Amino acid sequence: MALSSCTNGPPIPCDDVDVFEELPELLHDTPSRKDGVDEETECMLRVYGCELIQEAGVLMRIHQTAMATGQIIFHRFYFRES
């Protein structure tokens, strides 16, 4: 598994398949949780964000792969920031 060295924190696995198997604390120790957002609210906001990205992509008539990439970047951002 490749590790990213361009972060200020601990190394992060770069292949998406093993991220949550290797670092399960990423799921439960997010910055939003540290700021007091409960699990259900965080999940709802993530789903809503992905739905917005999907709807925007459909309106702009872009490929599904571009929309999925946007959703992945959205999730990765919020695993690091609140």
N, C-alpha and C positions, 0 to 999 in steps of 0.2 A: 504494500500500500504506500502510495506517495504521500509525503507530508508537505504542507505549505510552510515556507519559511518567511513569508512576507507579512506576518502579523506581529503585533506587539505582545500577544499572549502566548499560550502554549501552542505547539505545532497542531495543525488541524489536518485531518485526513482529506485528501483531495478527491478521492473517488466516492461518489454519492452512495454506493451500495453498502459500504462498510461504516459509514459515519456513525450511525446510531447503534451499531453493534459494538464498535470500539469505544465510543464516548456517549453512553446512554444518559449521562448527566446533562447533556445538551438539551434534552427534551424537558427536563424537570427543573433546570437551574437557569432559565432564560433571564435576560435583563428585565423583561416585563414582570416576571414573577417577583424579582427582587424589588421592583417598584410597587408591588402590591396588587397587580392584576391577577385575578384568579384564573385557573386553568380553562374553565368553560368560556370565559370572556375572551381570553387570548385565542382560543381555538376559533370562536365565532369571528373574531376580527381577521384572523388569517384566511379563513374561508371567504369572507367578504372581500378581502383584498384580491384574492385569486379570481373571484367572480368579476370584479371590476376590470382586472387585466384581460380576462377572457372577453368580456363585452366590448372593451375598447378595441381589442384586436379584431373582433368580428366587424365592428363599425369601420375600421380602417382597412379591412380586407387583407390582413397579413396572414402569413402561414401559421398553422398550429404550432409548429416547432418554435417560432419566435415567441408566441404567447406562453408556451410552456417554459421557455428559457426565462422570460420575464417573471413568471411565477416562482421559479427556482431562486432567482436573484432576490426576489422579494422575501422569501423565507430565509435565505442565508443572511440577509441584512438584519432581520429581526431576531436571529439567533445571536447576534452580536450587539445590537442596539435596542433600546426600549422604544 
